[in-house]
Amino acid sequence: MISTALLISFCVVGLHIVIKEFIHHFTGLEPCEVLDLTKKDVDGVLHNTWLTHICKPLFACVTCMSSVWGTVFYIILNPYVGMDVYINWIPTLFMVALFGTVIFKIFKRI
């Protein structure tokens, strides 16, 4: 289970970096800036837009990506259906979120 979580974590972090660099290469901006994920109202208070709830799990946040992409990669790596697959799925996603965040923070320091 830990080896599966590590493999999925590296895939999620790699996917995040590739998408982020792709957007930055073509626009010169960060993904959040391109999509304008935060808007300020008249008072200057920051509000989340509806795009935040869609884009963060898809490509804008490594920890958030582990829920969607972790499930996709988990299903790809475990194609058979059995009770042990469902029992290990949620703990694996928590490990993917933890490992992915740690791997990404280490990668940012390099």
C-alpha positions as a Markdown table, in Angstrom:
| # | Residue | x | y | z |
|---|---|---|---|---|
| 1 | Met | 0.0 | 0.0 | 0.0 |
| 2 | Ile | 2.8 | 2.4 | 0.8 |
| 3 | Ser | 4.6 | 1.6 | -2.5 |
| 4 | Thr | 1.4 | 2.3 | -4.4 |
| 5 | Ala | 0.9 | 5.6 | -2.5 |
| 6 | Leu | 4.5 | 6.7 | -3.3 |
| 7 | Leu | 4.1 | 5.8 | -7.0 |
| 8 | Ile | 0.8 | 7.7 | -7.2 |
| 9 | Ser | 2.4 | 10.7 | -5.3 |
| 10 | Phe | 5.2 | 11.0 | -7.8 |
| 11 | Cys | 2.7 | 10.8 | -10.6 |
| 12 | Val | 0.5 | 13.5 | -9.1 |
| 13 | Val | 3.4 | 15.8 | -8.4 |
| 14 | Gly | 4.8 | 15.3 | -11.9 |
| 15 | Leu | 1.4 | 16.0 | -13.4 |
| 16 | His | 1.1 | 19.2 | -11.3 |
| 17 | Ile | 4.6 | 20.4 | -12.3 |
| 18 | Val | 4.0 | 19.6 | -16.0 |
| 19 | Ile | 0.7 | 21.5 | -16.1 |
| 20 | Lys | 2.0 | 24.4 | -14.2 |
| 21 | Glu | 5.0 | 24.8 | -16.4 |
| 22 | Phe | 2.9 | 24.3 | -19.5 |
| 23 | Ile | 0.6 | 27.2 | -18.5 |
| 24 | His | 3.5 | 29.3 | -17.4 |
| 25 | His | 5.4 | 28.7 | -20.7 |
| 26 | Phe | 2.5 | 29.8 | -22.9 |
| 27 | Thr | 1.1 | 32.7 | -20.7 |
| 28 | Gly | 3.9 | 33.8 | -18.5 |
| 29 | Leu | 1.5 | 33.6 | -15.5 |
| 30 | Glu | 0.8 | 31.1 | -12.8 |
| 31 | Pro | -2.3 | 28.9 | -13.3 |
| 32 | Cys | -4.2 | 30.8 | -10.5 |
| 33 | Glu | -3.5 | 34.1 | -12.2 |
| 34 | Val | -4.6 | 32.9 | -15.6 |
| 35 | Leu | -7.9 | 31.6 | -14.3 |
| 36 | Asp | -8.3 | 34.5 | -11.9 |
| 37 | Leu | -9.2 | 32.1 | -9.1 |
| 38 | Thr | -9.5 | 34.9 | -6.6 |
| 39 | Lys | -11.5 | 38.1 | -6.9 |
| 40 | Lys | -11.6 | 41.1 | -4.7 |
| 41 | Asp | -14.8 | 42.9 | -4.1 |
| 42 | Val | -15.3 | 46.6 | -3.5 |
| 43 | Asp | -14.0 | 46.4 | 0.1 |
| 44 | Gly | -10.8 | 44.6 | -1.0 |
| 45 | Val | -11.9 | 41.3 | 0.6 |
| 46 | Leu | -10.7 | 38.2 | -1.2 |
| 47 | His | -13.3 | 35.8 | -2.3 |
| 48 | Asn | -13.0 | 32.4 | -3.9 |
| 49 | Thr | -14.7 | 31.9 | -7.2 |
| 50 | Trp | -16.4 | 28.8 | -8.4 |
| 51 | Leu | -13.3 | 28.0 | -10.5 |
| 52 | Thr | -11.3 | 27.4 | -7.3 |
| 53 | His | -13.5 | 24.3 | -6.5 |
| 54 | Ile | -12.9 | 22.9 | -10.0 |
| 55 | Cys | -9.3 | 23.8 | -10.8 |
| 56 | Lys | -7.7 | 23.1 | -7.4 |
| 57 | Pro | -8.4 | 19.3 | -7.5 |
| 58 | Leu | -7.6 | 19.1 | -11.2 |
| 59 | Phe | -4.3 | 20.9 | -11.4 |
| 60 | Ala | -3.8 | 23.9 | -9.2 |
| 61 | Cys | -3.0 | 22.3 | -5.8 |
| 62 | Val | -0.8 | 19.2 | -5.2 |
| 63 | Thr | -2.6 | 18.2 | -2.0 |
| 64 | Cys | -6.1 | 18.8 | -3.6 |
| 65 | Met | -5.0 | 16.9 | -6.7 |
| 66 | Ser | -4.5 | 13.7 | -4.7 |
| 67 | Ser | -8.2 | 13.2 | -4.3 |
| 68 | Val | -9.1 | 13.2 | -8.0 |
| 69 | Trp | -5.9 | 12.0 | -9.6 |
| 70 | Gly | -5.1 | 9.7 | -6.7 |
| 71 | Thr | -8.4 | 7.9 | -7.4 |
| 72 | Val | -7.7 | 7.8 | -11.1 |
| 73 | Phe | -4.2 | 6.4 | -10.7 |
| 74 | Tyr | -5.4 | 4.0 | -7.9 |
| 75 | Ile | -8.1 | 2.5 | -10.2 |
| 76 | Ile | -5.5 | 2.2 | -13.1 |
| 77 | Leu | -3.0 | 0.4 | -10.8 |
| 78 | Asn | -5.7 | -1.8 | -9.2 |
| 79 | Pro | -8.1 | -2.7 | -12.1 |
| 80 | Tyr | -9.7 | -5.8 | -10.4 |
| 81 | Val | -12.7 | -5.3 | -8.2 |
| 82 | Gly | -12.5 | -6.7 | -4.7 |
| 83 | Met | -13.3 | -5.7 | -1.1 |
| 84 | Asp | -9.6 | -5.2 | -0.3 |
| 85 | Val | -9.3 | -2.6 | -3.1 |
| 86 | Tyr | -12.1 | -0.5 | -1.5 |
| 87 | Ile | -10.7 | -0.9 | 2.0 |
| 88 | Asn | -7.2 | 0.3 | 1.0 |
| 89 | Trp | -8.5 | 3.2 | -1.2 |
| 90 | Ile | -9.1 | 5.9 | 1.4 |
| 91 | Pro | -5.9 | 5.3 | 3.4 |
| 92 | Thr | -3.9 | 5.3 | 0.2 |
| 93 | Leu | -5.4 | 8.7 | -0.8 |
| 94 | Phe | -4.4 | 10.1 | 2.6 |
| 95 | Met | -0.9 | 8.8 | 2.1 |
| 96 | Val | -0.8 | 10.2 | -1.4 |
| 97 | Ala | -1.8 | 13.7 | -0.1 |
| 98 | Leu | 0.9 | 13.5 | 2.6 |
| 99 | Phe | 3.7 | 12.1 | 0.4 |
| 100 | Gly | 2.7 | 14.4 | -2.5 |
| 101 | Thr | 2.9 | 17.5 | -0.3 |
| 102 | Val | 6.3 | 16.5 | 1.1 |
| 103 | Ile | 7.7 | 15.6 | -2.3 |
| 104 | Phe | 6.5 | 18.9 | -3.8 |
| 105 | Lys | 8.0 | 20.9 | -0.9 |
| 106 | Ile | 11.3 | 19.1 | -1.3 |
| 107 | Phe | 11.2 | 19.7 | -5.1 |
| 108 | Lys | 10.5 | 23.4 | -4.7 |
| 109 | Arg | 13.6 | 23.8 | -2.5 |
| 110 | Ile | 15.9 | 22.2 | -5.2 |
